[in-house]
């Protein structure tokens, strides 16, 4: 098979998977909306860790605006997680020697 070792490749893949799982747990991103009115923290598994809302935003009584700000902050945090994980996975695939995927 010209030096192709499936068992070695599988072992590397398992190791990379374990590393990715650990990285996902350790990665924490933060995103805000409304100039910092709402701030969301999320881990690499896209679990929302915290959500902060400036008390002034509640005083206005504009529930629809507050809902939009919460959605924007959470969605931006999710995009940041995607970006962080994409670069991590890309580096790992290079380590497996299968860059062309």
Secondary structure, 3 states (H helix, E strand, C coil): CCCCCHHHHHHHHHHHHHHHHHHHHHCEEEEEECCCCEEEEEECCCCEEEEEECHHHHHCCCHHHHHHHHHHHHHHHHHHHHHHHHHHHHHHHHHHCCCCC
